[in-house]
Amino acid sequence: MKNMHLLICLTGRLIADVICSIGGYLSGNIPVFSFFPVTSTFFNRLMPGFIIGISSLKTNYIFHGMLMGFLVSLISSISFLENGITDFLFFTSAGIFYGLLIELFATKIFKAGMEA
């Protein structure tokens, strides 16, 4: 079941990657779809899925997804503070939201909960 949880989390984050890449392009944060900006977004959004998938903290699944999404997104969102608080808050909030959705889908929809 642990492998299924990881697979679902990674798949969810791949979907988040597509959404973030399109959103970044439409907002102007990714000026053109080229290899480096898209690859950066891809791995930035894939890492939380991996960490959520392998983590087995003894906590509520909703809190777990939000916490993991926050911590991993914070790694990248700190760099947005240079341009102001708005991008930082948007990026961090998106990480929390996607973490929540990923854990919700993995645990409740696909019944692949966390294991110790």
A tleap script that builds the chain and sets N, CA, C and O, in Angstrom:
source leaprc.protein.ff14SB
mol = sequence {
  NMET LYS ASN MET HIE LEU LEU ILE CYS LEU
  THR GLY ARG LEU ILE ALA ASP VAL ILE CYS
  SER ILE GLY GLY TYR LEU SER GLY ASN ILE
  PRO VAL PHE SER PHE PHE PRO VAL THR SER
  THR PHE PHE ASN ARG LEU MET PRO GLY PHE
  ILE ILE GLY ILE SER SER LEU LYS THR ASN
  TYR ILE PHE HIE GLY MET LEU MET GLY PHE
  LEU VAL SER LEU ILE SER SER ILE SER PHE
  LEU GLU ASN GLY ILE THR ASP PHE LEU PHE
  PHE THR SER ALA GLY ILE PHE TYR GLY LEU
  LEU ILE GLU LEU PHE ALA THR LYS ILE PHE
  LYS ALA GLY MET GLU CALA
}
set mol.1.N position { 0.813 -1.186 0.000 }
set mol.1.CA position { 0.000 0.000 0.000 }
set mol.1.C position { 0.861 1.257 0.000 }
set mol.1.O position { 0.465 2.283 -0.552 }
set mol.2.N position { 2.029 1.180 0.612 }
set mol.2.CA position { 2.941 2.325 0.651 }
set mol.2.C position { 3.356 2.717 -0.767 }
set mol.2.O position { 3.423 3.905 -1.084 }
set mol.3.N position { 3.634 1.731 -1.620 }
set mol.3.CA position { 4.022 2.029 -2.995 }
set mol.3.C position { 2.879 2.685 -3.759 }
set mol.3.O position { 3.111 3.568 -4.585 }
set mol.4.N position { 1.655 2.263 -3.491 }
set mol.4.CA position { 0.496 2.856 -4.153 }
set mol.4.C position { 0.327 4.309 -3.692 }
set mol.4.O position { 0.009 5.183 -4.498 }
set mol.5.N position { 0.535 4.560 -2.423 }
set mol.5.CA position { 0.444 5.925 -1.891 }
set mol.5.C position { 1.477 6.818 -2.576 }
set mol.5.O position { 1.160 7.935 -2.986 }
set mol.6.N position { 2.691 6.336 -2.699 }
set mol.6.CA position { 3.754 7.093 -3.363 }
set mol.6.C position { 3.405 7.354 -4.826 }
set mol.6.O position { 3.568 8.475 -5.305 }
set mol.7.N position { 2.935 6.354 -5.529 }
set mol.7.CA position { 2.579 6.495 -6.939 }
set mol.7.C position { 1.458 7.517 -7.137 }
set mol.7.O position { 1.511 8.332 -8.058 }
set mol.8.N position { 0.462 7.471 -6.283 }
set mol.8.CA position { -0.646 8.426 -6.379 }
set mol.8.C position { -0.156 9.842 -6.094 }
set mol.8.O position { -0.548 10.785 -6.782 }
set mol.9.N position { 0.694 9.995 -5.088 }
set mol.9.CA position { 1.229 11.316 -4.756 }
set mol.9.C position { 2.080 11.878 -5.890 }
set mol.9.O position { 1.980 13.062 -6.211 }
set mol.10.N position { 2.912 11.043 -6.497 }
set mol.10.CA position { 3.739 11.506 -7.611 }
set mol.10.C position { 2.883 11.883 -8.821 }
set mol.10.O position { 3.152 12.884 -9.486 }
set mol.11.N position { 1.861 11.090 -9.104 }
set mol.11.CA position { 0.969 11.390 -10.222 }
set mol.11.C position { 0.224 12.696 -9.984 }
set mol.11.O position { 0.064 13.510 -10.894 }
set mol.12.N position { -0.230 12.883 -8.749 }
set mol.12.CA position { -0.911 14.131 -8.412 }
set mol.12.C position { -0.019 15.340 -8.584 }
set mol.12.O position { -0.463 16.390 -9.048 }
set mol.13.N position { 1.235 15.192 -8.211 }
set mol.13.CA position { 2.155 16.305 -8.353 }
set mol.13.C position { 2.500 16.555 -9.821 }
set mol.13.O position { 2.770 17.696 -10.198 }
set mol.14.N position { 2.497 15.527 -10.647 }
set mol.14.CA position { 2.707 15.745 -12.079 }
set mol.14.C position { 1.567 16.584 -12.660 }
set mol.14.O position { 1.787 17.455 -13.502 }
set mol.15.N position { 0.357 16.308 -12.199 }
set mol.15.CA position { -0.792 17.099 -12.632 }
set mol.15.C position { -0.637 18.538 -12.146 }
set mol.15.O position { -0.924 19.482 -12.882 }
set mol.16.N position { -0.181 18.700 -10.902 }
set mol.16.CA position { 0.071 20.046 -10.362 }
set mol.16.C position { 1.141 20.754 -11.175 }
set mol.16.O position { 1.078 21.969 -11.364 }
set mol.17.N position { 2.124 20.000 -11.658 }
set mol.17.CA position { 3.181 20.583 -12.472 }
set mol.17.C position { 2.626 21.175 -13.756 }
set mol.17.O position { 3.001 22.280 -14.149 }
set mol.18.N position { 1.756 20.460 -14.397 }
set mol.18.CA position { 1.154 20.971 -15.638 }
set mol.18.C position { 0.378 22.249 -15.347 }
set mol.18.O position { 0.479 23.228 -16.086 }
set mol.19.N position { -0.399 22.233 -14.264 }
set mol.19.CA position { -1.171 23.419 -13.894 }
set mol.19.C position { -0.247 24.593 -13.575 }
set mol.19.O position { -0.495 25.717 -14.011 }
set mol.20.N position { 0.817 24.334 -12.816 }
set mol.20.CA position { 1.755 25.406 -12.447 }
set mol.20.C position { 2.508 25.944 -13.655 }
set mol.20.O position { 2.736 27.149 -13.756 }
set mol.21.N position { 2.892 25.070 -14.565 }
set mol.21.CA position { 3.601 25.530 -15.763 }
set mol.21.C position { 2.712 26.418 -16.614 }
set mol.21.O position { 3.156 27.462 -17.091 }
set mol.22.N position { 1.472 26.021 -16.809 }
set mol.22.CA position { 0.536 26.833 -17.582 }
set mol.22.C position { 0.253 28.145 -16.856 }
set mol.22.O position { 0.231 29.209 -17.474 }
set mol.23.N position { 0.037 28.065 -15.537 }
set mol.23.CA position { -0.202 29.274 -14.751 }
set mol.23.C position { 0.989 30.209 -14.762 }
set mol.23.O position { 0.820 31.426 -14.847 }
set mol.24.N position { 2.190 29.659 -14.679 }
set mol.24.CA position { 3.399 30.477 -14.733 }
set mol.24.C position { 3.563 31.161 -16.067 }
set mol.24.O position { 4.006 32.308 -16.136 }
set mol.25.N position { 3.209 30.461 -17.128 }
set mol.25.CA position { 3.292 31.057 -18.466 }
set mol.25.C position { 2.258 32.169 -18.624 }
set mol.25.O position { 2.572 33.252 -19.118 }
set mol.26.N position { 1.020 31.896 -18.200 }
set mol.26.CA position { -0.046 32.892 -18.341 }
set mol.26.C position { 0.175 34.120 -17.460 }
set mol.26.O position { -0.226 35.225 -17.826 }
set mol.27.N position { 0.808 33.935 -16.304 }
set mol.27.CA position { 1.058 35.075 -15.403 }
set mol.27.C position { 2.316 35.845 -15.770 }
set mol.27.O position { 2.543 36.941 -15.256 }
set mol.28.N position { 3.132 35.289 -16.648 }
set mol.28.CA position { 4.359 35.964 -17.056 }
set mol.28.C position { 5.580 35.563 -16.244 }
set mol.28.O position { 6.679 36.042 -16.525 }
set mol.29.N position { 5.422 34.692 -15.238 }
set mol.29.CA position { 6.572 34.244 -14.448 }
set mol.29.C position { 7.474 33.303 -15.240 }
set mol.29.O position { 8.674 33.226 -14.978 }
set mol.30.N position { 6.906 32.592 -16.200 }
set mol.30.CA position { 7.683 31.788 -17.150 }
set mol.30.C position { 7.446 32.450 -18.508 }
set mol.30.O position { 6.419 32.206 -19.142 }
set mol.31.N position { 8.386 33.285 -18.960 }
set mol.31.CA position { 8.136 34.071 -20.169 }
set mol.31.C position { 7.935 33.231 -21.430 }
set mol.31.O position { 7.097 33.564 -22.268 }
set mol.32.N position { 8.683 32.167 -21.566 }
set mol.32.CA position { 8.507 31.265 -22.707 }
set mol.32.C position { 8.632 29.832 -22.204 }
set mol.32.O position { 9.331 29.556 -21.229 }
set mol.33.N position { 7.946 28.939 -22.882 }
set mol.33.CA position { 8.096 27.527 -22.532 }
set mol.33.C position { 9.420 27.047 -23.105 }
set mol.33.O position { 9.511 26.678 -24.276 }
set mol.34.N position { 10.434 27.057 -22.266 }
set mol.34.CA position { 11.722 26.526 -22.670 }
set mol.34.C position { 12.160 25.504 -21.637 }
set mol.34.O position { 11.532 25.359 -20.588 }
set mol.35.N position { 13.211 24.817 -21.928 }
set mol.35.CA position { 13.628 23.672 -21.130 }
set mol.35.C position { 13.850 24.011 -19.656 }
set mol.35.O position { 13.300 23.329 -18.792 }
set mol.36.N position { 14.629 25.030 -19.346 }
set mol.36.CA position { 15.027 25.283 -17.961 }
set mol.36.C position { 13.885 25.745 -17.059 }
set mol.36.O position { 13.744 25.204 -15.962 }
set mol.37.N position { 13.062 26.719 -17.461 }
set mol.37.CA position { 11.957 27.097 -16.570 }
set mol.37.C position { 10.952 25.973 -16.359 }
set mol.37.O position { 10.466 25.775 -15.246 }
set mol.38.N position { 10.636 25.237 -17.419 }
set mol.38.CA position { 9.669 24.146 -17.290 }
set mol.38.C position { 10.256 23.004 -16.464 }
set mol.38.O position { 9.547 22.407 -15.654 }
set mol.39.N position { 11.535 22.692 -16.656 }
set mol.39.CA position { 12.179 21.638 -15.873 }
set mol.39.C position { 12.272 22.028 -14.401 }
set mol.39.O position { 12.069 21.196 -13.517 }
set mol.40.N position { 12.573 23.270 -14.152 }
set mol.40.CA position { 12.629 23.756 -12.775 }
set mol.40.C position { 11.269 23.616 -12.096 }
set mol.40.O position { 11.183 23.133 -10.967 }
set mol.41.N position { 10.218 24.032 -12.775 }
set mol.41.CA position { 8.866 23.903 -12.229 }
set mol.41.C position { 8.505 22.442 -12.048 }
set mol.41.O position { 7.890 22.071 -11.049 }
set mol.42.N position { 8.881 21.611 -13.008 }
set mol.42.CA position { 8.571 20.178 -12.955 }
set mol.42.C position { 9.159 19.541 -11.691 }
set mol.42.O position { 8.443 18.889 -10.931 }
set mol.43.N position { 10.447 19.730 -11.473 }
set mol.43.CA position { 11.072 19.087 -10.319 }
set mol.43.C position { 10.668 19.748 -9.011 }
set mol.43.O position { 10.610 19.092 -7.971 }
set mol.44.N position { 10.390 21.041 -9.059 }
set mol.44.CA position { 9.929 21.722 -7.860 }
set mol.44.C position { 8.578 21.168 -7.415 }
set mol.44.O position { 8.330 21.049 -6.215 }
set mol.45.N position { 7.726 20.837 -8.334 }
set mol.45.CA position { 6.404 20.311 -8.005 }
set mol.45.C position { 6.404 18.795 -7.823 }
set mol.45.O position { 5.489 18.251 -7.206 }
set mol.46.N position { 7.403 18.116 -8.344 }
set mol.46.CA position { 7.480 16.664 -8.162 }
set mol.46.C position { 8.008 16.303 -6.774 }
set mol.46.O position { 7.581 15.307 -6.190 }
set mol.47.N position { 8.921 17.094 -6.250 }
set mol.47.CA position { 9.522 16.809 -4.950 }
set mol.47.C position { 8.497 16.726 -3.814 }
set mol.47.O position { 8.587 15.804 -3.003 }
set mol.48.N position { 7.517 17.653 -3.715 }
set mol.48.CA position { 6.539 17.499 -2.637 }
set mol.48.C position { 5.742 16.203 -2.741 }
set mol.48.O position { 5.417 15.593 -1.722 }
set mol.49.N position { 5.425 15.780 -3.954 }
set mol.49.CA position { 4.702 14.516 -4.122 }
set mol.49.C position { 5.512 13.348 -3.600 }
set mol.49.O position { 4.972 12.438 -2.972 }
set mol.50.N position { 6.798 13.376 -3.859 }
set mol.50.CA position { 7.673 12.320 -3.370 }
set mol.50.C position { 7.749 12.341 -1.844 }
set mol.50.O position { 7.656 11.298 -1.197 }
set mol.51.N position { 7.916 13.523 -1.281 }
set mol.51.CA position { 8.041 13.634 0.169 }
set mol.51.C position { 6.730 13.272 0.859 }
set mol.51.O position { 6.746 12.592 1.886 }
set mol.52.N position { 5.597 13.712 0.318 }
set mol.52.CA position { 4.303 13.328 0.881 }
set mol.52.C position { 4.130 11.824 0.786 }
set mol.52.O position { 3.621 11.194 1.713 }
set mol.53.N position { 4.548 11.247 -0.328 }
set mol.53.CA position { 4.388 9.808 -0.541 }
set mol.53.C position { 5.222 8.954 0.390 }
set mol.53.O position { 4.775 7.881 0.793 }
set mol.54.N position { 6.417 9.393 0.744 }
set mol.54.CA position { 7.278 8.565 1.596 }
set mol.54.C position { 7.150 8.901 3.078 }
set mol.54.O position { 7.560 8.112 3.930 }
set mol.55.N position { 6.590 10.057 3.388 }
set mol.55.CA position { 6.469 10.464 4.785 }
set mol.55.C position { 5.408 9.628 5.490 }
set mol.55.O position { 4.390 9.267 4.899 }
set mol.56.N position { 5.656 9.332 6.738 }
set mol.56.CA position { 4.669 8.579 7.519 }
set mol.56.C position { 4.533 9.191 8.916 }
set mol.56.O position { 4.520 8.477 9.919 }
set mol.57.N position { 4.433 10.507 8.966 }
set mol.57.CA position { 4.203 11.171 10.242 }
set mol.57.C position { 2.885 10.682 10.840 }
set mol.57.O position { 1.917 10.451 10.116 }
set mol.58.N position { 2.854 10.531 12.117 }
set mol.58.CA position { 1.642 10.094 12.806 }
set mol.58.C position { 0.755 11.305 13.066 }
set mol.58.O position { 0.724 11.836 14.176 }
set mol.59.N position { 0.041 11.734 12.044 }
set mol.59.CA position { -0.833 12.893 12.157 }
set mol.59.C position { -2.009 12.729 11.211 }
set mol.59.O position { -2.023 11.817 10.385 }
set mol.60.N position { -2.972 13.588 11.326 }
set mol.60.CA position { -4.126 13.602 10.455 }
set mol.60.C position { -3.665 13.785 9.005 }
set mol.60.O position { -2.761 14.575 8.734 }
set mol.61.N position { -4.286 13.057 8.080 }
set mol.61.CA position { -3.835 13.086 6.691 }
set mol.61.C position { -3.974 14.481 6.062 }
set mol.61.O position { -3.154 14.862 5.227 }
set mol.62.N position { -4.993 15.238 6.452 }
set mol.62.CA position { -5.158 16.579 5.896 }
set mol.62.C position { -4.027 17.490 6.377 }
set mol.62.O position { -3.416 18.205 5.583 }
set mol.63.N position { -3.757 17.457 7.677 }
set mol.63.CA position { -2.661 18.249 8.227 }
set mol.63.C position { -1.333 17.809 7.618 }
set mol.63.O position { -0.471 18.638 7.326 }
set mol.64.N position { -1.173 16.505 7.430 }
set mol.64.CA position { 0.056 15.960 6.858 }
set mol.64.C position { 0.300 16.530 5.464 }
set mol.64.O position { 1.399 16.999 5.169 }
set mol.65.N position { -0.712 16.491 4.611 }
set mol.65.CA position { -0.565 17.019 3.250 }
set mol.65.C position { -0.265 18.497 3.236 }
set mol.65.O position { 0.583 18.959 2.472 }
set mol.66.N position { -0.962 19.249 4.082 }
set mol.66.CA position { -0.742 20.699 4.144 }
set mol.66.C position { 0.656 21.019 4.677 }
set mol.66.O position { 1.337 21.899 4.150 }
set mol.67.N position { 1.079 20.309 5.713 }
set mol.67.CA position { 2.397 20.552 6.299 }
set mol.67.C position { 3.513 20.227 5.313 }
set mol.67.O position { 4.441 21.017 5.140 }
set mol.68.N position { 3.427 19.077 4.674 }
set mol.68.CA position { 4.456 18.689 3.714 }
set mol.68.C position { 4.463 19.639 2.515 }
set mol.68.O position { 5.530 20.020 2.035 }
set mol.69.N position { 3.283 20.023 2.030 }
set mol.69.CA position { 3.208 20.981 0.928 }
set mol.69.C position { 3.820 22.316 1.307 }
set mol.69.O position { 4.512 22.936 0.499 }
set mol.70.N position { 3.571 22.765 2.533 }
set mol.70.CA position { 4.132 24.024 3.015 }
set mol.70.C position { 5.650 23.950 3.119 }
set mol.70.O position { 6.352 24.819 2.602 }
set mol.71.N position { 6.155 22.923 3.779 }
set mol.71.CA position { 7.598 22.831 4.016 }
set mol.71.C position { 8.393 22.735 2.719 }
set mol.71.O position { 9.426 23.386 2.563 }
set mol.72.N position { 7.908 21.924 1.798 }
set mol.72.CA position { 8.652 21.749 0.553 }
set mol.72.C position { 8.514 22.978 -0.345 }
set mol.72.O position { 9.484 23.371 -0.992 }
set mol.73.N position { 7.347 23.584 -0.397 }
set mol.73.CA position { 7.175 24.782 -1.211 }
set mol.73.C position { 7.962 25.954 -0.643 }
set mol.73.O position { 8.413 26.821 -1.391 }
set mol.74.N position { 8.126 25.984 0.656 }
set mol.74.CA position { 8.872 27.063 1.305 }
set mol.74.C position { 10.319 27.121 0.821 }
set mol.74.O position { 10.924 28.193 0.772 }
set mol.75.N position { 10.860 25.976 0.468 }
set mol.75.CA position { 12.239 25.922 -0.031 }
set mol.75.C position { 12.398 26.827 -1.249 }
set mol.75.O position { 13.394 27.542 -1.364 }
set mol.76.N position { 11.436 26.802 -2.149 }
set mol.76.CA position { 11.526 27.616 -3.364 }
set mol.76.C position { 10.882 28.981 -3.210 }
set mol.76.O position { 11.343 29.959 -3.798 }
set mol.77.N position { 9.826 29.051 -2.430 }
set mol.77.CA position { 9.089 30.315 -2.360 }
set mol.77.C position { 9.856 31.415 -1.636 }
set mol.77.O position { 9.559 32.595 -1.825 }
set mol.78.N position { 10.828 31.055 -0.816 }
set mol.78.CA position { 11.641 32.056 -0.129 }
set mol.78.C position { 12.310 32.985 -1.157 }
set mol.78.O position { 12.457 34.183 -0.911 }
set mol.79.N position { 12.708 32.433 -2.293 }
set mol.79.CA position { 13.382 33.258 -3.300 }
set mol.79.C position { 12.447 34.307 -3.897 }
set mol.79.O position { 12.916 35.311 -4.434 }
set mol.80.N position { 11.138 34.092 -3.813 }
set mol.80.CA position { 10.181 35.061 -4.353 }
set mol.80.C position { 10.057 36.306 -3.475 }
set mol.80.O position { 9.535 37.327 -3.923 }
set mol.81.N position { 10.528 36.232 -2.244 }
set mol.81.CA position { 10.456 37.395 -1.352 }
set mol.81.C position { 11.254 38.583 -1.881 }
set mol.81.O position { 10.988 39.730 -1.522 }
set mol.82.N position { 12.216 38.304 -2.720 }
set mol.82.CA position { 13.020 39.369 -3.315 }
set mol.82.C position { 12.156 40.322 -4.146 }
set mol.82.O position { 12.436 41.518 -4.229 }
set mol.83.N position { 11.098 39.771 -4.763 }
set mol.83.CA position { 10.221 40.570 -5.622 }
set mol.83.C position { 8.972 41.052 -4.897 }
set mol.83.O position { 8.133 41.717 -5.504 }
set mol.84.N position { 8.829 40.736 -3.625 }
set mol.84.CA position { 7.642 41.144 -2.862 }
set mol.84.C position { 6.938 39.946 -2.264 }
set mol.84.O position { 7.239 38.797 -2.587 }
set mol.85.N position { 6.015 40.233 -1.404 }
set mol.85.CA position { 5.329 39.188 -0.639 }
set mol.85.C position { 4.257 38.463 -1.447 }
set mol.85.O position { 3.917 37.325 -1.124 }
set mol.86.N position { 3.718 39.092 -2.488 }
set mol.86.CA position { 2.599 38.516 -3.226 }
set mol.86.C position { 2.952 37.178 -3.866 }
set mol.86.O position { 2.233 36.196 -3.681 }
set mol.87.N position { 4.051 37.128 -4.614 }
set mol.87.CA position { 4.453 35.876 -5.260 }
set mol.87.C position { 4.795 34.805 -4.222 }
set mol.87.O position { 4.474 33.630 -4.398 }
set mol.88.N position { 5.438 35.222 -3.157 }
set mol.88.CA position { 5.770 34.287 -2.074 }
set mol.88.C position { 4.504 33.653 -1.514 }
set mol.88.O position { 4.431 32.431 -1.384 }
set mol.89.N position { 3.507 34.466 -1.181 }
set mol.89.CA position { 2.266 33.945 -0.607 }
set mol.89.C position { 1.511 33.067 -1.602 }
set mol.89.O position { 0.956 32.032 -1.233 }
set mol.90.N position { 1.496 33.487 -2.862 }
set mol.90.CA position { 0.798 32.700 -3.877 }
set mol.90.C position { 1.445 31.332 -4.053 }
set mol.90.O position { 0.752 30.315 -4.078 }
set mol.91.N position { 2.755 31.302 -4.173 }
set mol.91.CA position { 3.479 30.046 -4.390 }
set mol.91.C position { 3.357 29.126 -3.182 }
set mol.91.O position { 3.135 27.924 -3.335 }
set mol.92.N position { 3.498 29.679 -1.992 }
set mol.92.CA position { 3.404 28.889 -0.774 }
set mol.92.C position { 1.980 28.363 -0.584 }
set mol.92.O position { 1.787 27.205 -0.214 }
set mol.93.N position { 0.997 29.207 -0.835 }
set mol.93.CA position { -0.404 28.783 -0.720 }
set mol.93.C position { -0.725 27.666 -1.710 }
set mol.93.O position { -1.444 26.720 -1.386 }
set mol.94.N position { -0.190 27.787 -2.904 }
set mol.94.CA position { -0.403 26.739 -3.907 }
set mol.94.C position { 0.202 25.415 -3.429 }
set mol.94.O position { -0.407 24.359 -3.601 }
set mol.95.N position { 1.389 25.465 -2.835 }
set mol.95.CA position { 2.012 24.252 -2.305 }
set mol.95.C position { 1.181 23.608 -1.212 }
set mol.95.O position { 1.034 22.386 -1.176 }
set mol.96.N position { 0.634 24.427 -0.317 }
set mol.96.CA position { -0.219 23.909 0.758 }
set mol.96.C position { -1.484 23.288 0.170 }
set mol.96.O position { -1.889 22.195 0.567 }
set mol.97.N position { -2.100 23.985 -0.769 }
set mol.97.CA position { -3.331 23.498 -1.392 }
set mol.97.C position { -3.095 22.185 -2.147 }
set mol.97.O position { -3.864 21.235 -1.998 }
set mol.98.N position { -2.038 22.136 -2.951 }
set mol.98.CA position { -1.749 20.903 -3.685 }
set mol.98.C position { -1.397 19.758 -2.738 }
set mol.98.O position { -1.791 18.617 -2.980 }
set mol.99.N position { -0.663 20.046 -1.667 }
set mol.99.CA position { -0.359 19.009 -0.679 }
set mol.99.C position { -1.621 18.444 -0.067 }
set mol.99.O position { -1.749 17.232 0.106 }
set mol.100.N position { -2.559 19.327 0.264 }
set mol.100.CA position { -3.850 18.897 0.803 }
set mol.100.C position { -4.599 18.020 -0.197 }
set mol.100.O position { -5.092 16.948 0.154 }
set mol.101.N position { -4.681 18.482 -1.441 }
set mol.101.CA position { -5.400 17.706 -2.464 }
set mol.101.C position { -4.760 16.342 -2.710 }
set mol.101.O position { -5.460 15.337 -2.830 }
set mol.102.N position { -3.442 16.310 -2.785 }
set mol.102.CA position { -2.744 15.057 -3.053 }
set mol.102.C position { -3.026 14.054 -1.938 }
set mol.102.O position { -3.367 12.902 -2.206 }
set mol.103.N position { -2.885 14.487 -0.704 }
set mol.103.CA position { -3.113 13.580 0.422 }
set mol.103.C position { -4.580 13.174 0.519 }
set mol.103.O position { -4.879 12.029 0.859 }
set mol.104.N position { -5.486 14.077 0.231 }
set mol.104.CA position { -6.914 13.772 0.239 }
set mol.104.C position { -7.243 12.706 -0.806 }
set mol.104.O position { -7.937 11.733 -0.511 }
set mol.105.N position { -6.746 12.894 -2.013 }
set mol.105.CA position { -7.004 11.914 -3.074 }
set mol.105.C position { -6.376 10.564 -2.746 }
set mol.105.O position { -7.015 9.524 -2.906 }
set mol.106.N position { -5.130 10.580 -2.290 }
set mol.106.CA position { -4.434 9.323 -1.996 }
set mol.106.C position { -5.116 8.562 -0.874 }
set mol.106.O position { -5.273 7.344 -0.960 }
set mol.107.N position { -5.526 9.266 0.185 }
set mol.107.CA position { -6.062 8.601 1.366 }
set mol.107.C position { -7.538 8.260 1.247 }
set mol.107.O position { -7.939 7.149 1.592 }
set mol.108.N position { -8.345 9.179 0.772 }
set mol.108.CA position { -9.799 8.969 0.756 }
set mol.108.C position { -10.331 8.423 -0.557 }
set mol.108.O position { -11.165 7.518 -0.554 }
set mol.109.N position { -9.871 8.946 -1.663 }
set mol.109.CA position { -10.397 8.506 -2.966 }
set mol.109.C position { -9.809 7.154 -3.366 }
set mol.109.O position { -10.545 6.238 -3.735 }
set mol.110.N position { -8.476 7.029 -3.292 }
set mol.110.CA position { -7.814 5.804 -3.732 }
set mol.110.C position { -7.530 4.832 -2.587 }
set mol.110.O position { -7.004 3.744 -2.818 }
set mol.111.N position { -7.869 5.210 -1.371 }
set mol.111.CA position { -7.722 4.338 -0.179 }
set mol.111.C position { -6.302 3.816 -0.015 }
set mol.111.O position { -6.098 2.669 0.381 }
set mol.112.N position { -5.330 4.651 -0.317 }
set mol.112.CA position { -3.918 4.268 -0.161 }
set mol.112.C position { -3.304 5.155 0.909 }
set mol.112.O position { -2.497 6.036 0.610 }
set mol.113.N position { -3.682 4.925 2.137 }
set mol.113.CA position { -3.225 5.762 3.237 }
set mol.113.C position { -1.773 5.570 3.571 }
set mol.113.O position { -1.098 4.691 3.036 }
set mol.114.N position { -1.300 6.417 4.476 }
set mol.114.CA position { 0.078 6.362 4.933 }
set mol.114.C position { 0.267 5.136 5.813 }
set mol.114.O position { -0.645 4.713 6.524 }
set mol.115.N position { 1.446 4.584 5.751 }
set mol.115.CA position { 1.806 3.464 6.612 }
set mol.115.C position { 3.042 3.823 7.406 }
set mol.115.O position { 3.870 4.622 6.969 }
set mol.116.N position { 3.155 3.233 8.559 }
set mol.116.CA position { 4.328 3.490 9.396 }
set mol.116.C position { 5.542 2.794 8.857 }
set mol.116.O position { 6.623 2.899 9.436 }
savepdb mol mol.pdb
quit
